Amino acid sequence: MVRQKLLIAASFFLSATVLLAVGCGPSGPLTVKTIQTGRSLNSDNSVGNLTQRFRPDQTMYVAVLTTGPGKGTLTAKWTYAGRTVSEDTKKVSYRDSAATEFHITNSSGFPAGEYSVEILLDGKPVETRNLKVEKEK
């Protein structure tokens, strides 16, 4: 009887611990380590082919690398000729270091010229990268 009560108590304690661990996600702020730009992604959403130069028919990727647990809202703001051409926002929550990807495509091809992507965390600028689209030779 005592053994049975101990088993029930241990099961209850273990269940409560698991529920607390699952219910308690990251509560601190997200920390951005760096951003990567390129033409492809790895399976973990980091950039696979790092570059800041693109052809008109290529997709432009940016990966925001974050460290440790945290949550926040990431925004990628793409500009061309001083005008915003695309903006995407993602609410994220991570238990460990992670990569969050954003990308931009243009089915008719990007005009050649200077582009930039600005990353914001919770509405505040974090980092900007200048990109260049070059005509095919």
Beta strands, then each sheet from edge to edge (+ up, - down):
strand 1: 31-38
strand 2: 53-54
strand 3: 60-67
strand 4: 70-80
strand 5: 83-94
strand 6: 98-104
strand 7: 113-121
strand 8: 124-133
sheet 1: 1+ 3- 6+
sheet 2: 2+ 8+ 7- 4+ 5-
end
